[in-house]
């Protein structure tokens, strides 16, 4: 797998699913479900799903994750 430079790809404010899960303190499956139900924004680049950090912060502030 080639190294991906987030800056070159325009993904500075995005995290991988694993990073997002650690950030929220949940499992990866929960992050995938949040994406599926459109609670957080994401972008797919190849096989990698990138989650928008801003939408994670918004979701966390909403209090929907207990």
Buried (B, 14 or more C-beta within 10 A) or exposed (E): EEEBEEEEEEBEEBBBBEBBBBBBEBEBEBBBEBBEEEBBBBEEEEEBBBBBBEBBEBBBEEEEBE
